[in-house]
Amino acid sequence: MSLDGHPSFSELGLSDEVIMKICQTKKLRLLSENLDESCLTFVETLDSLSGVRIPAGVSILVREGLLCSDEFDAIIVANPRFVFWSLYELIERSKKLEFPSKISSSCKVGTDSNISKTGVIIEDNVFIDSGVVVKSGVTIKSGAKIGPGCVLGSDGLEVKDTIFGRIVISHKGGVIIGQNVEIGALCTINQGFGDRATQIGAETKIDCGVHIAHSCFIGPRNIIAANTAFGGSVTTGSDIFFGINCTIKNGVKLADGCFVGASSFVSKTYNSSVKLIPRPAKPLPFNLNE
């Protein structure tokens, strides 16, 4: 990480030894993500590491006074969470997509739409309706249709304490809309988090008012009914149906062919095809004495 020359880096109050160790790492990862060699993560307590495989070469920010194992490279700091998210925001703010946006001549754009002049790629035969916002970092593959009032590439909601204050962490991981995807009116699709883009698989059809949070991977040929909300880093397989008003909790994974009934709240991962139906409303008699 080339952060030692950043003007805000010194504000973390880290020793030269700690700064040197941090600069030797290559990327930041949350403990819940796939850790690999030369990445940096953090823990508040060592209990967080129970059952977690730590590959060789991983560095972990840990609090002063914790007895650390020799199984990983511990970097001792006063507040691991604060240091981690401060570093994360420093890196995200340094990212810039400066190439001019590339928009196919066959793309049709409605009135009052706003497409970033940098960092956007729109392929052939894409239709963008009126009032759409397309931010830097978004790629829209051929044949896609974007409904009126959609926002593609908005920041997700990840609020953390950093050297910049209590802020919404920057999201610059990008968005990829697959071939022949159709998105209804007033949908929001957030930027990916870190280096993991938010992706919508080919031929997926999305109804109005759907929210897809950062770094979701929505598989091909999904059908998503209106007002469904996906938390961050949800992964879905292919050919899944989501009924109206579903909520999919962050981090959930769903296998190919699942059926998620209307108003379902999905809070755990399913590794094989299942049919999920919420408890239906039931009639109750009126109390005539009230």
N, C-alpha and C positions, 0 to 999 in steps of 0.2 A: 504494500500500500504506500503510495506516495503522498503522505499527509504531513510529513515533518515540516514542509515549507508553508503549510496553510496558515493564514493569519489567526485563525480561531483555535488551532490545535494547542497552543500554549495555555489557553484558558482552562484546559482540563486539569492543570496542576499535576501532571504526571512526571515521574522521574525520568532522567535520560535513559536509564536501563529499560524502563517500561515502554517508553516511546520507541526504542530500538526494536524491542520484541514485537510490538504491534506493527511496525513498518515492515517486518519480515513476513507477515501474513499476507495472503492474496485476496481474500474475500471474507465478508461477514455472513454468518448463518445463525438463525435461531436454532436452539437445541432440538426443536420439533422438526426441523428440516433435515435433508440429507447432508450429513457432515462428510467432508472429504479432506484430503491432505492440504495443509497450509491455510485452512480457514480458521476464523476467530468467532467464538461464541461466548456466552456468559451464563453463569448460574448464581442464584442468590443463596442457595444452600446446597450442600453436597448430596442431600437426599434426592435432588432433582436428577442426578445422574444414575439413579437406580434403574437397572434394566436397559440403559442406553449404551449402544455400542459406540465407543469413541475410537475412530481410526487413528493410526499413527500420524503424527504431524499436526494434529489439531491443537490449537491453543485456546485456553478458557480463562476468561476474566473471572476472578473469584475475590470474595471479600477478605479483608485483612483478618487474620486470626483463625481462618479455617485450616484444618489439617488436610493437606492435599495428597493424593496418590501420585505415584511415579508413572501412572499409566497415561498421563497427559501433561502437557506443558502449561503449568499454572502461571498466570500473570496477576499479581496481587495488586488490587486497587481498592480505594475506600468505598466506592459505589459502583459495582459492576454494571448494573442496569443503566445508570446515568452515562457512564463512559461509553458503553456499547451503542446506545441510541444517539449520543452526540457524534460518535464516529460515523454511524450510519447516515445521519443527516448531512454531515460534511461531505461524504462521498456522493450522495444523491444530488446535492447542490452543485457539485463539480461536473456532473454529467450534462452534456449539451449535444443535441442533434441539430447540427448546423447545415446539413445538406438541404437544398431546396426541395420542397414537396414535389412529388412526381404523380401527376394526375392524368390518367388516360384521356385522350381526346373523345373517346366514346362514353365517358362518364357523364351522366346527366345530374345536375345539381339544382334543387329547387330554390325559391326565393328566400332571402334572409338567412341562408345557411352560412356558417363560418368555419372555414377549413384553414388550419394553421399553414402559414407560408413555408414552414420548415418541418422536416421530420415526418411527413405523411406520405404514404404510398397508396394509391388507388388504382387498381387494375381495370381491365376492359369491362365494358357493359355493366358497370355499377350504377345503381340509381339511388340518389340521395334526395330525400324529400325536403320540404321547406322547414326552416328553423332548426336545422341540425348543427351541432357543434362537434367538430372533429379536431382533437388536440394533437400536438406533436407526439410522435411515437406510435401512431396508429397505422396499421396496414389493413386494407380492405381488398380481399381477393375477388377475382372476376365473378360477375353475375350476382353479387350481393345486392340486397335492397334494404335501405335504411329508412325507417318511418319518420314522420314529422316529429320535431321536438326532442329527438334523441341526443344524448351527450355521450360521445365515445372518447375515452382516455381521461376521464376526470380522476382526481386524487381519491384514494380510499380514505377511510377514517381509522387512523392509527395514531392515537394521541399519547405523546411521551414527554417526559421532562428531559431537556437537553441544555447545552450551553446557550442555545438560542431562546430558551424559555420553554414553557409548556405549549407544544405546537402539534399540529397535524404533520406527521412525518411525510416528506416528499415521496411521491411514487413516480418512477420513471422507467418501469420495466416494460412498458409497451402493451399494445393490444393487437391481436391478430384475428380478423374476422374471415372465416373460411369461405370457400367457393359456394355460391348459391345460397348463402345464409339469408334468411329474411327476418328482419327485426321490426316489430310494430312500433306504434307511436309512444313517445315519452319513456323510453327505456334509458337506463344508465349502465354503462360498462366501464368499470374503473381500470386505471393503469395497473399493470403488474407491479409487484413489490420486489425490489432488488433487481435481480437479473432473470426473474421468472415472469414471462409475459402472461397476460390474461388471454385465453384463446377460446374461440367459438368454432367448433368443428364443422366441416362441410355439410351442407344440406340441412342444418338445424333451422327450425322455424320457431320464432319467439314472438309471443303475443304482446299486447300493450302493457306498459307500466312495470316491466320486469327490471329488477336490479341484480347485476352480477358484479360481485366485489373483486378486490385485487387478487390476481394470480389464480383465478379459477381456470380449470381446464374442462370445458364443456365438450363432450364427445360428438361425433358425427351423428346426424339424423335424429337428434333429440327434438321433442315437441314440448314447448314450455308455455303453459297458459298464463293468462294475465295476472299481474300483481304477485308473481312468485319472486322470492328473494333468496339469493345465494350468498352465504357468508364467504369470507376470504379463503382462498386455497381449496375450494371444493373441487373434486375431480369426478366427472361422470363418464361412464362408458358410452357405447353407441346404442341407438334405438331405445332411449328412455322417454317415457311420457310423464310430464308433471302437470297435475291438475291446477285449477285456479287457486290462488292464495297460498301456495306452499311456501314453507320456510325451510331452507337447508342450512344447517349449522356449519360454521367455519371448520374446515379440515376434513369434512365427511367425504368418503369415497363410495360411489355406487357402481355396481357391476353392470355390464351390458344387459339390456332388456328389462330393467326394472320398471315397475309401474307405481307411480306415487300419486295417490288420490288427492282430490281437492282438500285444501286446508290442512294438509299433513305438516307436522313438524318433525323433520328427520334429524336426529341428534347423534346417530352412530353410523359407522361404516358397515356396508353390506358387500361382501366379496362374491356373492352369487346372486342370480336374478331373484327378486322378491316382489310381491305385491303389497304395498303399504297403504292401508286405509285408516283414516282417523276415526275416532268415536263420533258417530253422527248425533245431531241434535235430537232430543226426544221431547214429546209433548208433555206438559204438566197442566193439571186443571187450574183454572183461576180460583183464587180464594175470594169468594163473594163477600166475605165479612170485612175485607180490607178496604 
